[in-house]
Amino acid sequence: MDWRYELKLGPNGKYGLYDNKQEEWLDDCIYDQVKKPVAKDDISTLGVLFSKLVCQNGKWGVFSLHPQRLSITIPCEYDDILYDLRIGTDGWWLLKKDGEWGAYRISQERIVIPFSSDDIDEVIDKCKVVENLRQ
């Protein structure tokens, strides 16, 4: 599959947004690393097909490569980021900051579970409670 947009290694040794069709840089190359989202327990990450994890100054964030939203969706402020689709239909980003986990709900575009535990499974359980409240 050919992607029109990608986070590509630039001439300065950092990654930036590149338009393959127009063959031009759309943004400054500011990211140190780029990788595919990592799912907790190796669950499929199909739900985040257009997302990439980006690292800037040792902190991770999420960048959307969806053609209608080419931008950073979660700022580079986190020590670790995992994706978990098992929690509910929306999908959740599990974020680690200063040794504690919290959760970002994709459909609400915000942190729903505050950073309060060093146990990721405890945070996942809180996400499930939130999901059950919707039903």
N, C-alpha and C positions, 0 to 999 in steps of 0.2 A: 504494500500500500504506500503510495506516494503522498506525503503530507506537504501541504503548501507552506505551512509555518513550522518552524522548529527552533529549538534553543541550540544554537550552533557555536562551536568554538571560534572565537574571533581572533583578529590579528594581535591583540594584546594578551592572549593566553587565557582569557575569560570568556564566559558564555553570554550570548545575547540573542534577541529575537531576530530571526532571519526569514524573509519572504522568498521562498524558492522560485515562485512564478516570476516575480519582478526582479529576482536576483539582487536584493538590496537588504541592508540592515534596517530594521524598524526601531531599534532601541540601542542604547549603549550596552556594551558587553561588560557586565558588572558581576556576574555570578561565577564563583570559584568552581562549583561542581553542579552537575545536573544528573538526576537518576530517576528511574521509574518508581512509582509509589510501591511501597512494600506493604503487603497485607499481613495482618496478624494471623498466625496459624496457616499461612500459605493459601488463603482463600482467594479466589479470582479477583483481580482488580479491574475487570471489564467496566465497572461503574465509573471508574476514573480514567477512562481511556484518553481523554484530552488533558489530563493533569500530569505535571512533572514536579518532582521535588527539586528545589534549588537551594544552594548554600551560598551565603554571603558572610564573610568574616566569621566562619565557624558556626553560624546559626542557620537553621533550615526553615523554609517556607514552601508554599505551593503556588505554582504558576499554571494558569489555564491557557491551553493552546486551542481552545474552542474558537472557531473563526469569528463568532459574535462576541467573544470576551477574551481578547488577547492581553492578559494582564496578571499581575500578582494577585492572588485571591486570599492568601494568608501570608502576612509579612514574615520575613526571615528573622524570627525571634526565638526559635525553639531548638532545643538540644536534640530532639528526635521527633519524628512524625511517622505514624503508622495509619493504615486505612483498615476499617472494619465494616464489611457489608452485612455481616451476620446479625447485627443489632436490629436493623429495621430496613424499611424500603428506601429510605433516604440515603443511607450511608453516613458514616461519621469519620472524621479525622481525629485520631487520638494524638494529642500533643503533649510533649514533655518539656517542662521548663523549670529550671532550678531544682531538679530532682523529683518533681511532682507531676502527675499526669492530670490532664483535663481533656475535654472533648468539644469539638467543633461540629455542629450539625450542618451538613451541606445545604439542606433546603432552607434553613433559616439564615445562613451566611453569618453565623456568629458562634461564639463560645457559649455553650449551654451548660456544661458541667465544669465548674471552676476547678482550678488546680488545687487539689486537696489531699492527694494520696500518692504514695510511692508505689502502690500496687495497681497495676494496669487493669487487672481483672475486677477490682473494686469499682473502678471508673466505668468499665464496661457494664457492670451490673446496674449502675446508676443510669446509664444510657438506656438500658432495657426498661427501667421503670418509667422513664420519660416516654419511650415508645408506647408502652402499655397504656399510658394516660390518654394517648391519641385515639384509642379504639373505643 
